Structures are given as structure tokens and as C-alpha cells.
Amino acid sequence: MRTDPLAWLDGEFVRSESLPKPSGRGFFETMRVCDGRVPLWSRHLRRLRGSVEAHGMPWGVASDLESIGAELAQRGDRRDDVLRLAVFEDGDRVRVQFTTRERPLNVQPVVLALVTADEGGVGATPDHKSVHREGYDAAFEEAREQGADDVLLVTPDGTVLETAIGNVFALVDEQIVTPRLDGRLLPGIGREVLLERFGERMIETTLDIGMLERASCVWATNAVLGPRVARVSKDPTPDSGPWATELIGAWHAALRS
């Protein structure tokens, strides 16, 4: 039986209800825990540090954070769930915080609702994972009101960006494509893993609604749930074919490595 929620803040294990809310800038990572370890830890830490330093915040993070996160997952009986690490401003202090939560069900196909984003993406720093996610939260709620599982963010000119919680891949004319990084979407960890493992078999390009309508299959991907077959609104469930098996196999290989 799980214990009451625990967290870790600035060197101490604390109750989750006592955690402060960020008052200034801050960035976070949401990580998959597998049997008490975080297999993609180094990727997450590199991205988090890059975001913190790019915005002029001091890093000052303990070198043993990985073991601290593993201990927190163990104490809270979250050995196969989700770990969240945040570095944020609280008044004139920069704080480091770990929390855990249950891993959501891996629903497939994921139903995506089209929601129009600003031309520059969502939020002030769409290419960094900010703790201030009001824009994404609002889009996600809009999608849920439409009976969808997540949102597919599209600019007014029809350019596909991302979902509220991950990146998008599509099989278009027998080629896997994903939106290129242009400052308007997050360079996701799941996205990074798949691009590395498939090399030239995947292309980073501008993905628009027209291409999406021609796609044989669409996937929504993040570092917690991996690649999931998706359908847009009320479109029929796509035929993912052999690519689905390859993507899932590559994802599980990354988690084992």
C-alpha cells in the first residue's frame, strides 16, 4: 500500500502539501521511472540544465540528484511511475524540488483535438519546459471538453506544432516526419530518442495540416509513455502497420539501455 505523498525540497524529504509555488522563472522535467531507476536521466538533466542556464538562473544542483530521485520513488512506492524534477525561483531563492505521481494509463489510440495556437507557439518559452504552463493547460482543457485525450496545437496558417504533453510524428507518403525545431515547440526526450535510433529513416520538416490529412498513421510521443498511435478528433483509427512495432521496440530498448 502506498504511503502518503512524499516530496524532496532543497535537501529534505517533505510532505507534498507543504511545497511552495514558483513565484518567478522555473523549469522542470517529467521522467519515467522503471523498476526504481530513471533510464533517461542524463537526457533529462542535460535539457533541464540547458533551460536554467539559458535564462540566467544559477544551476547549483547537487550531483547526487539521480540517487535522491530513486530514493524518493522507492519511499513513495513509485518504482514504475513518474518523477518530476523542478528548478524554480521562489522570491529571491532558487529552489530544487522532486515530486512523484502515478503513471497514467497508456491509452491507444490517443484522440487529439485540433486547437489553434499563436503563431509563435504557446507560452513565452515554448522550446523550454517552463513551470508556468497556463497556455498548455487551457488548451488541454479545451481538448478534454471536446472528448479528446490531448490537444494538437496548430498555428493559424496550419503548421502543426506539438501536443500539450509531447511531440508528434506522422507517416506521410511512406516517410516518418516530425515538426522541425524552430523555437515554437519543445525538443522532447522521446522525440530525441526516436530520431537517434532511426536516423535518416525519419525527417524533421515543417508538418502542416495537409500532410497530416494524408498521413497513414500519427503518433504522439513523450518520455513517460513513449510513442502512442493517435487519431485526430473523429478520424478513423489509423492503420499503424509495421512502423508501430518498430517504434515501440526502439522505445523499450531505450528504457532498457
Secondary structure, 3 states (H helix, E strand, C coil): CCCCCEEEECCEEEEHHHCCCCCCCEEEEEEECECCECCCHHHHHHHHHHHHHHCCCCCCCCCCHHHHHHHHHHHCCCCCCEEEEEEEEECCEEEEEEEEECCCCCCCCEEEEEEECECCECCCCCCCCECCCHHHHHHHHHHHHCCCCEEEEECCCCEEEEECCCEEEEEECCEEEEECCCCCCCCCHHHHHHHHHHHHHEEEECCEHHHHHHCCEEEEEECCCEEEEEEECCCCCCCCHHHHHHHHHHHHHHHHC
